[in-house]
Amino acid sequence: MLGAKKILTVNAGEVAVTFKAGTLAVLPPGRHYIEAIDHTFDDFLSTQQLSIRLTPAEGGRGKENELLTCETKDLVSIGIRADVFYRISDPEQAIMKVGREFIPELVKDTSIATLNNIIRSTALGEIAQSSQPSAQSEAEHATKVQAAQAMGDASAPLFFDKAHDQFLAKLHDDFKARYGLEITNIRIEQFKILDKAL
């Protein structure tokens, strides 16, 4: 800063949040020369992909408390460990609609509600058949589906693939249009039946 003149360098993967005479002005990556005295710098905002662990609101210690508790269609409690990935695609819209400090909270709360709705509409049997949430090749899965169909066994898509697709279908376009946020992925790492009777 030299008197009223300021030189602001914004690195790749972030934008600068500034206010010019009280009006929001988002500056893209690059070097910016600010000469107006009423043009103030507030903070930097990352536009890179970020992740949030979906955890219960109460917090707590231990592995059991890290699991998000959901109920299936047949009212069985299960615990899920999942991460949601997002990025800010329109920083100005995100700041004006949500507020910079509330973006992670909005993504987390809406993701938890959406995942709960998906699981609530799914029977435990569908989830249990997909006990391996880890990735497997599509060709391997297609071969297993064909073999199951030939033997007359269940051949529904893996629950984790179904949940992933439903989750992104429900949130991606809506979040981008309404808030300038892009939900890019959800990774379900683990699930556990929490109902002690089972």
Rosetta blueprint (number, residue, H / E / L):
1 M L
2 L E
3 G L
4 A L
5 K E
6 K E
7 I E
8 L E
9 T E
10 V E
11 N L
12 A L
13 G L
14 E E
15 V E
16 A E
17 V E
18 T E
19 F E
20 K E
21 A L
22 G L
23 T E
24 L E
25 A E
26 V E
27 L E
28 P L
29 P L
30 G E
31 R E
32 H E
33 Y E
34 I E
35 E L
36 A L
37 I L
38 D L
39 H E
40 T E
41 F E
42 D E
43 D E
44 F E
45 L E
46 S E
47 T L
48 Q L
49 Q L
50 L E
51 S E
52 I E
53 R E
54 L E
55 T L
56 P L
57 A L
58 E L
59 G L
60 G L
61 R L
62 G L
63 K H
64 E H
65 N H
66 E H
67 L L
68 L E
69 T E
70 C E
71 E E
72 T L
73 K L
74 D L
75 L L
76 V L
77 S E
78 I E
79 G E
80 I E
81 R E
82 A E
83 D E
84 V E
85 F E
86 Y E
87 R E
88 I E
89 S L
90 D L
91 P H
92 E H
93 Q H
94 A H
95 I H
96 M H
97 K H
98 V L
99 G L
100 R H
101 E H
102 F H
103 I H
104 P H
105 E H
106 L H
107 V H
108 K H
109 D H
110 T H
111 S H
112 I H
113 A H
114 T H
115 L H
116 N H
117 N H
118 I H
119 I H
120 R H
121 S L
122 T L
123 A L
124 L H
125 G H
126 E H
127 I H
128 A H
129 Q L
130 S L
131 S L
132 Q L
133 P L
134 S L
135 A L
136 Q L
137 S L
138 E H
139 A H
140 E H
141 H H
142 A H
143 T H
144 K H
145 V H
146 Q H
147 A H
148 A H
149 Q H
150 A H
151 M H
152 G L
153 D L
154 A L
155 S L
156 A L
157 P L
158 L L
159 F H
160 F H
161 D H
162 K H
163 A H
164 H H
165 D H
166 Q H
167 F H
168 L H
169 A H
170 K H
171 L H
172 H H
173 D H
174 D H
175 F H
176 K H
177 A H
178 R H
179 Y H
180 G L
181 L E
182 E E
183 I E
184 T E
185 N E
186 I E
187 R E
188 I E
189 E E
190 Q E
191 F E
192 K E
193 I E
194 L L
195 D L
196 K L
197 A L
198 L L
